[in-house]
Amino acid sequence: MIRVHRHAALLVTKDPEALTELTETESARPWIGPKLSATVAWVDRRGVETLREALVKAGYTPKVTSDG
């Protein structure tokens, strides 16, 4: 089976350590899905705003972008 997703949400970091740190952040962990690479993880689109809020509360300054 092959699937192509038109709308996907990704969490992209500059380095692998940052992604590991984020996946260990208790409030963000539920929204971060499988890692696609050392610096990219899948995010459920429905949780993007909640994840953003969790990251801000944890001291991060995420930038949410929209392509298309």
C-alpha positions, 0 to 999 in steps of 0.5 A: 500500500502506498499513501501520499499525504497532502497535509502533514505536520512535521517537527524539524530541528537543527540538530539530533540532540534538540529532537531527542530533548523535545521528545523527552519533554513531558508536555510535548511528548504526546504530540510528537510522533515517529522520527523520520530522520535524526532531525525530523519527526511527524506531528499529528496536525490536530495537535500542532497548536497544543504542541506549540503551546507546550513547547512555549511553556517548556521554554522553546520558541517554535516557529509554525509555518505553513506551506502551500 
